[in-house]
């Protein structure tokens, strides 16, 4: 399947969204559809670079509470379930604020959480769903809601 959308690839659209929202510092400028793609791409980028632990520890962790919704919206139900399990590894909801979240992560860090996140990493790396194709289809279906072009 061709994953281009009006001549742009999913990653090009993601990079445009990054620029638009100042790499997550001003996500309020994104609408629901743009934010969905931004969140799915943030998770994929972070997990591929350092696992779920990196996602939660970095600024991208502010989107932890949106993962299941975003992946479900693009039709990635298996990935949404992996994300649900990763978020559930923590005894409470993770704060959106980076400093608060990092303090909490330091406080609750233990082998059990590490093992759960590692299992989620392994499941994610199996790539049972073609996330690029699902993101592309979602963007095509909602193209009128993307303000980049």
C-alpha positions as CSV (number, residue, x, y, z in Angstrom):
1,X,0.0,0.0,0.0
2,X,1.2,3.5,-0.8
3,X,1.5,5.4,2.4
4,X,1.7,8.8,0.8
5,X,-1.1,11.4,1.5
6,X,-1.3,14.1,-1.1
7,X,2.4,13.6,-1.9
8,X,3.5,13.6,1.8
9,X,4.5,10.6,3.9
10,X,3.3,10.0,7.4
11,X,6.6,11.1,8.9
12,X,6.6,14.3,6.9
13,X,3.1,15.1,8.3
14,X,4.3,14.2,11.8
15,X,7.3,16.6,11.4
16,X,5.0,19.3,10.2
17,X,2.8,18.7,13.3
18,X,6.0,18.8,15.5
19,X,6.8,22.2,14.1
20,X,3.3,23.4,14.4
21,X,3.0,22.5,18.1
22,X,6.7,23.3,19.0
23,X,7.5,19.6,19.5
24,X,4.7,19.1,22.1
25,X,5.3,22.3,24.0
26,X,2.1,23.8,22.6
27,X,-0.2,20.8,21.7
28,X,-3.2,23.0,22.3
29,X,-2.8,24.3,18.7
30,X,-3.5,20.8,17.4
31,X,-7.0,19.6,16.8
32,X,-8.2,16.1,17.8
33,X,-7.1,14.5,14.4
34,X,-3.7,16.1,14.3
35,X,-3.1,15.3,18.0
36,X,-4.0,11.6,17.3
37,X,-1.3,11.4,14.7
38,X,1.2,13.4,16.9
39,X,0.6,11.0,19.8
40,X,0.9,7.8,17.9
41,X,4.1,9.0,16.2
42,X,5.6,10.3,19.5
43,X,5.0,6.9,21.1
44,X,6.5,4.9,18.1
45,X,9.5,7.2,17.9
46,X,10.3,7.0,21.7
47,X,9.6,3.3,22.1
48,X,11.8,2.4,19.0
49,X,14.6,4.6,20.5
50,X,14.5,3.5,24.1
51,X,11.3,1.6,25.0
52,X,8.3,2.6,27.0
53,X,10.4,3.6,29.9
54,X,12.0,6.3,27.7
55,X,8.5,7.4,26.5
56,X,7.2,7.9,30.0
57,X,10.4,9.5,31.3
58,X,10.7,12.0,28.4
59,X,8.4,15.0,27.7
60,X,6.3,12.7,25.5
61,X,5.1,11.0,28.6
62,X,2.6,13.8,29.0
63,X,0.5,11.9,26.4
64,X,0.4,8.6,28.4
65,X,-3.3,9.1,29.1
66,X,-4.1,9.5,25.4
67,X,-2.3,6.5,24.0
68,X,-5.2,4.0,24.1
69,X,-7.6,6.5,22.5
70,X,-5.1,7.5,19.8
71,X,-4.2,4.0,18.7
72,X,-7.8,2.9,18.8
73,X,-8.8,5.9,16.6
74,X,-6.3,4.8,13.9
75,X,-7.5,1.2,14.2
76,X,-4.4,-0.2,15.9
77,X,-6.3,-2.1,18.6
78,X,-3.4,-4.5,19.4
79,X,-1.0,-1.6,19.9
80,X,-3.7,0.2,22.0
81,X,-3.8,-2.9,24.2
82,X,0.0,-2.9,24.6
83,X,-0.2,0.8,25.5
84,X,-2.9,0.1,28.0
85,X,-0.7,-2.6,29.7
86,X,2.3,-0.2,29.8
87,X,0.2,2.6,31.4
88,X,-1.2,0.0,33.9
89,X,2.3,-0.9,35.0
90,X,2.1,2.2,37.3
91,X,0.1,2.2,40.5
92,X,-1.5,5.6,39.6
93,X,-2.0,7.8,36.6
94,X,1.2,9.5,35.5
95,X,1.2,13.3,35.8
96,X,1.2,15.4,32.7
97,X,3.8,17.7,34.2
98,X,7.2,16.5,33.3
99,X,8.9,17.2,36.7
100,X,6.0,15.7,38.7
101,X,6.0,12.6,36.4
102,X,9.8,12.1,36.7
103,X,9.6,12.4,40.5
104,X,6.9,9.9,40.6
105,X,8.7,7.5,38.2
106,X,11.8,7.7,40.5
107,X,9.7,7.0,43.5
108,X,7.9,4.0,42.1
109,X,10.8,2.5,40.1
110,X,11.2,-1.2,40.8
111,X,11.9,-4.5,39.0
112,X,8.2,-5.3,38.6
113,X,7.5,-2.1,36.7
114,X,10.7,-2.6,34.6
115,X,9.6,-6.2,33.7
116,X,6.1,-5.1,32.7
117,X,7.5,-2.3,30.5
118,X,10.0,-4.6,29.0
119,X,7.3,-7.1,28.1
120,X,5.4,-4.2,26.5
121,X,8.5,-3.3,24.6
122,X,8.8,-6.8,23.3
123,X,5.2,-7.0,22.2
124,X,5.4,-3.6,20.5
125,X,8.6,-4.6,18.6
126,X,6.7,-7.5,17.0
127,X,4.8,-4.9,15.0
128,X,1.7,-7.0,14.5
129,X,0.0,-3.9,13.0
130,X,1.3,-1.7,10.2
131,X,1.3,1.6,12.1
132,X,2.4,3.6,9.1
133,X,-0.4,2.3,6.9
134,X,-3.0,2.8,9.7
135,X,-1.8,6.4,10.3
136,X,-1.8,7.1,6.6
137,X,-5.4,5.7,6.2
138,X,-6.5,7.8,9.2
139,X,-5.0,10.9,7.8
140,X,-6.6,10.2,4.4
141,X,-10.0,9.7,6.0
142,X,-9.7,13.0,7.9
143,X,-7.6,15.1,5.6
144,X,-9.9,18.1,5.8
145,X,-9.0,18.3,9.5
146,X,-5.2,18.7,8.9
147,X,-4.3,22.3,8.8
148,X,-0.7,21.9,7.6
149,X,-1.5,22.2,3.8
